[in-house]
Amino acid sequence: MLNLFIAILSLIIWSSIAIYYFRSPLMQWFDNRFGKDPVLPDPDAEDGPTHQTEHSSAASGATSADKAS
């Protein structure tokens, strides 16, 4: 039983040393593998997006009073 405990303890210690030593390459790999991808521009659009969002209509100067009338 002692041999099994020592083997498990040594595996835990060695793996923690390896993770600590290679932590920056591992974090880069995890970020590349599971991180959020950047949004790419639409190759078919010539002057940017063609759809209108809430933010773009608010930025055009339309107020809530104009929308209500």
C-alpha positions in Angstrom: 0.0 0.0 0.0 2.9 2.3 0.7 4.4 1.6 -2.7 1.1 2.7 -4.4 0.9 5.9 -2.3 4.5 6.8 -3.2 3.9 6.1 -6.9 0.8 8.3 -7.0 2.5 11.0 -5.0 5.5 11.0 -7.3 3.1 11.2 -10.4 1.4 14.2 -8.9 4.7 15.9 -8.0 6.2 15.3 -11.5 3.1 16.4 -13.3 2.8 19.6 -11.2 6.5 20.4 -11.9 6.0 19.9 -15.7 2.9 22.0 -15.7 4.6 24.8 -13.7 7.7 24.7 -16.0 5.6 24.7 -19.3 2.8 26.9 -18.1 3.2 29.8 -20.6 3.3 27.5 -23.7 0.4 25.5 -22.2 -1.7 28.6 -21.6 -1.0 29.8 -25.2 -2.1 26.4 -26.5 -5.3 26.4 -24.4 -6.1 30.0 -25.5 -5.5 29.0 -29.2 -7.5 25.8 -28.8 -10.5 26.9 -26.7 -10.3 30.8 -26.9 -12.7 33.0 -28.7 -11.9 33.5 -32.4 -11.7 37.1 -33.7 -14.5 38.1 -36.0 -13.3 38.3 -39.6 -14.7 40.8 -42.1 -17.1 39.7 -44.7 -15.2 39.2 -48.0 -18.3 39.9 -50.1 -19.0 43.3 -48.5 -17.4 46.2 -50.3 -18.0 49.1 -47.9 -18.5 47.2 -44.6 -21.7 45.7 -43.1 -25.0 46.2 -44.9 -27.4 45.4 -42.1 -28.4 48.0 -39.6 -28.2 47.5 -35.9 -29.7 49.3 -32.9 -26.4 51.0 -32.3 -26.0 52.3 -35.8 -29.5 53.8 -35.8 -28.9 55.5 -32.5 -25.6 56.9 -33.8 -27.3 58.4 -36.9 -29.0 61.0 -34.7 -32.5 59.6 -34.5 -34.0 60.2 -31.0 -36.8 58.3 -29.3 -39.2 61.3 -30.0 -38.5 61.0 -33.7 -39.2 57.3 -33.7 -42.5 57.8 -31.8 -43.9 60.2 -34.4 
